Amino acid sequence: MSLASKTFLVTLRENVKDEDSNSSNYLVRSGCIAKIGSGIYAYLPIGLRIYQKIEQIVREEMNQKNAEELIMPSLIPMTYYEKSGRKEKFGPSMFQLKDRYERDYALGPTHEELFAFIAKKKIHSYKDMPFTLYQMANKYRDEARPRYGLIRVREFVMKDAYSFDKDDMGCDQSYMQMKQAYNTIFDRLHIQYRIVKADNGTMGGSLSEEYQAITDIGEDEILLCDHCDYAANKEVATCYSNRTNEKPKPLEKIHTPNCKTVEEVSTYLNVSKEKIVKTMLYQAKDKIYACLIRGDREINELKLTKALHVEEVTLVEEKQRKSTFSVPNGFIGPIQNPYEIIMDDEVSQMKNFVTGANEKDFHYQNVNVTDFQVKIIADIKTAKNMDLCPSCQTGHLQAKKGIEIGNLFKLGTKYAEALDLQYLDEENQLHPVIMGSYGIGIGRIMAAIAEQNWTEQGIQWPMEIAPYQVGIIPVSMEDQRLTSACEKYHEQLEKEHIDVLYDDRMERFGVKAKDMELIGIPIRIIFGKYIEEGKVEVKTNQEKTLIPLPELVDYIKKITKIG
């Protein structure tokens, strides 16, 4: 029997000062979690009940797709990350340590390498695939700025799954199986989410999609079409650009004294920012490139790295290039520019635009792409709110905030090659195994649901994961008729496998009622004045109803039914 007097309840009446999101504020106030340090939280008994129910839903759907569960260690020899080349990529975000023999280890930030290693124990022939393994395991990342409670933390539990296939077709099928499982998981959890295109990042591979919970907070900005189902993380989002029908005009060199910024040039020449093309110098490895982009846009450095096939790019400062190219910032342009030119694909559609003239206080007007040589044309811009959708070309992109709660990756052969994971085909030829990776953050799901369902009274948890489905509250612990009835129906409801918490504490009724709402119990049964009429008051987040006692159990069974 679940009694509040025997339960670790630590609710707070006031908002928490050091929490920076509504979800973390209410998770702490309701006694679900407690902060131990920056980005480090304990799950208290109430929160653990919610956490375990989320975990069980994830486990059920993974098992439904015939994925097999195992547990990997968190303490991992550094050699695994050195083999894959990810020791450097993770850099300071990886917790590193040495044992007593000075051997290097890491607290695992992710487990692709270990799963590839374990798969070698089974895979020898093409007949040994396909299969999928998964775990619910702690991950550790030394986040520079932990924030938003459980959303950006240093220690967290992830369900990570890995598929192993002999070819791309098999990987496609495994990927779709996991995608179906994820859709079912998030639908069962009643999360408002969108599947968005994403960057592969340190994971590598050929395809990446994210499950983003739509909220007013979140570190990810996503762009959603208001007309079709296009959705992408801002890092990789694209947009549609209309081609102009203008006829090219003669090139003109214009005196533009002290006009260094796009705004100043736009005002001085009485042209829109969309008619200006700015030239920005970026360095990749030991080479400088002149990057052209429309005046009202920003360069997407992630896209630029991909266009140049490099790991990183850096903006070249004026002092850095003065010895080789002395044109002041604001007057740099593509005509007779000494560097190779990388042009955004949108600029390639433009005509008669304005650029710097590579001379102080001068710009060119009526510039066209035939006036200079281009090395690469690529999408290097950051898409933004109200851009035209690249898919339907009629809708507009809407910028939203999102919490990444799951991701899917087609990893290809990156980790198989690094860890020597191979198989023999039908003709006894060796090939690397094709892998997929699929992650879900259990704590992030909990935070995202809280963020989408908080009110000033507390968190309205979906029935399937609420810490308790039903709370029983007597208006007085001194009225034996009420307490006897509470005990009777508490026992009957538990026999029906309904999660019930009976608040038997010697507290005022108002305190109990507020606590029930704060911790998010969706159904509250109040045993009070209507007991004289053989009735009780049943409150939900939507309504309150008087129910005759003989009908109470059947009524509660009906409204707690899941599915």
N, C-alpha and C positions, 0 to 999 in steps of 0.2 A: 504494500500500500504506500503510495507516494504522498507523504505529508510535508507541508511547508515547514513545519517545526523541525523536521529532520533533514531539510534540504539546505544546501549552502546558497542562501539568497543574500546578495549584497547589492541592493539597488540604491541609486542616488537620486535625490530630488532635483538637484541643480545640474546645469550643463557643466561638462568637464572643460577646464580652461586650456589644457595642453593638447586637445584633439582638434584637428583641422578639417574634419568633414562631419556631416550629419550622421553618416553610418557609424563612424568610429565613436562619436559622442554617445549615440544611443546603445551601441554594443557595450560600451563601458558602463553607462548608467544602468543598464538592465542586468548587469552582472554576468554578461556572456564572456567577456574578455577582460584582462587586466594588463596594463603596460608594465613590462619588466625593465625595459631600457629602450633606447631609440631604435625603432623598427623591430622590437622583440616583444611578443605578447604571449600570455598564458591563456588557454581556453579553460574557463571555469565550468563547473558541472552543467549549468544551464546552457552555456554556449556549446559545450561538447555534445550535448544531446542533438542540437541543430546540426553541428558539424558532422556527426556520425550518420545522421539521416541523409545529408547531402552525399556523403561518401558512399552510402549504401545504394543510393540511386545510380551513382556513377558506376559502381561495381556491377550492379544488376545488368545495366545496358552493355557494359564491356563483355561480361560473360555471355550475354545473349548473342554477341557477334563471335563467340568462340575464342576470345582472347584469354590467355592464361596468365594468372597473377603470380608474381614472385616478389622478392624483396632484395634490393641491391644495397651494398654498404654506402654510408655517407662519407666515410674516410677512404679516399681513393689515392693510390700512388700517382704521382705527377706524371709518370712516364706515359700514361694513357692520353693525357692532354697534350703532351709533347709530340706524340705520334700523329695526332690529328692537326697539330699546329694551332690549337686553341688556347694554349697557355698564354701566349702573347695577346691574343684577341680579347680574352677575358680581362687580362691585365690586373689592375688594382681591385676590380670587383670580385676577384676570387680570393677566398680565405685560404692562405697558405701556411703550412707549418712543417716542422721537421720532427722526426722521432729521435730517440736517444742515440741512434747510430748515424744521425745527420742525413737521413734519407728524406726526400721531399714528398709531401702529401698535400692534398687539397680537401677541403670540405666541399663535396660535389655540388657545383652550381647546376649541373645537368648530367645526363647519363648515357648519351648516345654511344660513347666509346665503350662503356662497360657492356651494354647490350650487344654491340657488335662482337665483343670478345666472348660473351656467353653463347651467342648464336653459333660460334665456331664449333662448339661441343656437339651440336646436332647436325649442322649443314656440311655435307660432303658431296651430295649429288643433287641434281635438279629435283629428284623425287622427294627430297626432304622439305620442300616448300610447297605452298606458302604456310606461314603461321604468324601469329601476333602475340607478343608478350607485353605485360604491363605491370606497374607497381603503384602503390601509394607511398611516396617516400619524401623525406625531408630534403629540401634544397637550401643552399646557403649562398647568399650574394652580399658582398660588402657594399650596399647601396650608399652612394654619397649623400643622398637626401631622402631618407625614409619619410614617408608621409601618407596621409589619408588612412591611418589605421592599418587594416589588413591588406590594403591595396598595394602599398609599396613597402615591403618589409625585408629584413635581413635573413630571416629563417621562415620557411613556409613549406607546406605540403603540396606536392603536385602529383596528380595522376599522370604519369607519362607512359605512353604505349609506343611500341616499335613493331612495324611489320617488315617481313623478309620475303622477297619474291625473286624469281629468276629473271624476270623481264619487266619492261615498262607496262605492258598490258596487265600483268598480274598486280603491279604496284597501283595502277589506276583502280583496279577492283578493290584492293585493300583500303585505299584512300577513301573510296566511296562508302565502304562498309563503316569506317570510322566516322565519316561525315554524317551518315544516317544515325549512328549511335549518339553523336553529339547533338544532333537536332532533337532527338527524343529526350535526351537528358535535360536540355535547357527548356524544352516544352513542359516536361514534367515539373520543373522547378518554377514555372510561370515567370521566367525572366523575359523582359523586353530586350531583344537582341537583334543584331544584324550580322551577317557573314560578310566580311570585307576582304578585299585583296590587300596583301601586306608584303613587306620586305622580308627576304630570307634571313638577313642579318648574319650573326655568327653561326647560325645553323647551316647555312648553305642550301644547296638543292635547287630544283627547278620551279617549284610552286609553293606558295605560302598563302594561307587564308587565316583570318582571325575571327573569333566570335567576340563581338563587342556589345557589352551591356550599355544601353543608352541611358546616360545620366547627365545631370548638370555639372558634375565634376568628372574627373578622369584625366589621366595624363595624355591620352591619345585623342587627337582631333581626327574625325572621320568626315568624309564627304558623301552625302546620300542624294541621289537624284529624286526630285519631287514628282517625277513622271513615270520612271521605270524602276527596276530593282538594282540598278548600279550602285555599288557601295565600295569604298576603298579608304584605306588609311591615307591621311594627308601626305605621308612620306612617299607614296607611290601613285597617288591619284592622278589621273590625266583629265584633260578637258578638250572640247571641240573648238576649233578656231575657223571662222569663216574666211574664205579666200576673197580678197578684194578684186573688184573689176576695174580699178583705176588704170589709166594709161600712164606709162612712165614719163616723167617730166625732166627737163635738163637739170643737171646737178648744179647747186649753188653753194658758194662758200659765204657764210654770214658772220659778221662781227657780233659777238655775244659777250660783251665785257662783264666780267665777274659772275657769269652765269654757270655755276658749277653743278648745281643740283637739277634733277628732273623738273622739280617745281619751278625753279627760276627760269630754266629754258622754256618750259611750257608757257609761262606768263610773258616772257620777253618776246617770244615769236608768235604768241597767240595761237598755239596748237595744243591739242589734247595730249595727255601723257601717253595715250595709246599710240600716238604717231611718233613717239620718241623711242629710239633703241639705245640702251646703255651698254657700254662695253666694260666688263669687269675682268680683271686679270687674276687667274688662279694658277697655283703651282701644284703639279702632280709629279711626285718623285723629284727629278732634277730639272723638269721642264716647265716653262710658263706658257699658258694658253690664254687667248683673248676670247672671252665668252660673251655672246650677244644675247640680250633678252629685252623684251618690251619694257618700256619705262615704268609702267605701273606694276610690274611683277618682281618677284624675288627668285633668285636661283636656288634650285633644290640641289644641295650638295651631294645628297645620296644618289640622285639620278646622274649627276655629273660624274661621280666616281664610276658608275656603271658604264657611261658613255665612253670614258677614257680607259676602262678596264684596269683601275687601280684601287687600292685599299682606302686611300684618303686624299682629299684635296684641301689646300689652304688658300685663303684670300691673300694676294700679294699686297703688302703695304707700300705706300708711296716711297718711303725711305729706302725700302729694300731694292727697288728697281731704278732709282734715280741715275745710277751710273751707266745703265744700258739703255734706258728709255726715259727721258727727262720730262715728258709731257705731264702736266699736273692732272690729278684726279678731276674728273668732271669734263675734261676735254679730249679724253681718249676715244678713238673710233676705229672702225675696221679698215678704212682706206689707207693703204701703205703702212699697215701695222706690221711690225717685225715678227710678231708671234703667230703661230698657227691658230686659226679661228674655229671655235666651236659655236655653232649657231642654233638657237632654239628653233624647233620646227615651226612655231608660230610666226617667227620673224621671216621665215622663208615664204610665208603667204602674203607678206606686207609689200607695199609699194610706196615710193615717195615719202620715206620716213626721214627723221632727223637723227644725226649721230655727231659725236665729237669729231673734230677735224685734225686731231693730233697736233694741235697748236694752241697755245694759251689764248683764251678769249675768242675762239672761233669754233663754229659748228658748220656741218654740211646739212643742207636742206635738199629734199628730193633725192635721197639716196635709195638705190635699188640693189638687189643682191648681185646683179651683174657688174657692180662697181668694185668688187673685191673678191678674193678667192677664199673659199670655205673648205676646211679640212673635214669637219664632221657636222652633219645636221642631226639633231636628236632632241627629244623632249627633255629639257633641263630646267623647266620652270616648276614652281609650286602652284598647284591648282588651288583655287580659293572659292569662297562663298559666292554664289550666283553665276559662276562660270557655266557654260553650256555643257550638258552631259555628253561624254564621248561615246556613249552607247546608243541612246535614242536620238541625240542631237537636237532635241526639242525641249526637254526638261532642263531645269537648272539645279546645280549642286547646292545642297544645304549643309552648312558646317554644324556638326554636333560633337559633343564630348562623349567619350566612351571609356569603359573599363574593359581591358582585355581579360576575358575569363577563360578562353580556350584558343588553341591554335592547331593548325594542321600543316605539315610540311611533307613535300616529296623530296627526300634527301638525295635520291640518286645513289651513286656509288662512293660518295666522298668518304664515309666512315668505313665502308667495306674495304676500300683500297688502303686506307691508313692502318687498319687493323688486320689486313691480310685475310679478309673474309671472302672466300671463293667457293665455287661449286663446279663440278664436272657436268657438262651437258651430255646430250644423247650420243655425241661423237667423241666423248672423253676430252673435250676442250675445256680449259679453265676460264671462268668468267667471274667478275666481282658481283656480289649480291646487291640487289636493288632494295633500298630501305625507305621506310616512311616513319615519321615521328609525329606523335599526337599528344598534346598536353592540355591539362585542365587544372587550374588553380583552385583547390577546394576552399581555402580561406577567402580568396578573391570572390568566389561565387557567393559566399556568405555575406561579404561586405557589399557586393553589388545588389543582392536582394534587399538588404537593409537600406541601401541608398535609394532604391526605387520604391520602398514601401514604408518609410518612416512617416509618422505624424507627430504632433506635439505631445501626444499621449504615449507614444512608443512605436515599436516596429510591428507592422501587421504581417507576420510570417504566413506564407502559404500553408494550408492545412497539412500537406505531406511532410513538411520539415519543421513545423512548429515544435518548440521544446515539449509542450504538452498540448494536446488538442482541446482539452476541457479543463477548466478551473472551477472548483466548487468553493463557494464562499457563504458561510452563515453570517447573518447580520449581527449575531451575538453568540459568543462562545459560552455564555452563562445560561442560555435557553436549551435545556436538554432535549426538547422536542426537535429543535433545529439540528443540533449536533448528531443526534441519533439518526435523523433522516439523511444528513450528509454522509455519515459513515455507511449507511445502507446502500445509497445510490452510488457512492464511490466504489463500493465492492462490486455492485452489479455491472457498472460500466467497465471496470477492469476485466471482468469475466468476458466481456464482449471484445476484448483486446483493443480498447480505446485508452490512449494515454491521458490519465487524469491526475491532477494535482489538487489535493484537498488542503485548503489554507486553514489549518487548525491553530495558528499562532494566536497568542493573547494580544492582539492588536486591534485598533479601531477598524471598523468596516471600511472606511474611506481609504485607509492605508493599504488594506488588502486589495481593494478594487483597483487602485492606481497601480499597484505592483503587477497585478495580472495583465493590465493593459501594457505596462512598460516592457515586460519581458515578452509580450506578444502571444499570449494564449488566445486563440481566435474565438473560443466559446466559453462564456462565463455563466455558471448557474448560480443564481442568488436565492438562498433559502432564507426567507424573511416573512413579512407580514401576510403574504398570500397563502402561507402554509395553513391558515385557518380555513381557507376555501379549498384546500387540497391541491394547490397549484404552486409553481415556482416560476421565477422570472429567468428567461434565457436570453442573454445578450450576446450578439455577435458584433463584428465591426460595422455591419450594415443596419441592424435593427434589434429591437428587443420584443420578446413575445412571452405571453403567459401560457404555460403548458401544464395540463393536469398531470399529477404525479404518476398515475397508471400509464400514461403515454410517454413519459419522459425518456426512458431507455430507447424505445423505438424511434423517437424523434431525434435523439442525439446520434443514434446509429445512421440515420438517414442523412443528416447534415454534415457528418464527419466522413461520409463515404468518399473515398479517393478514386479518381479515374473518370 
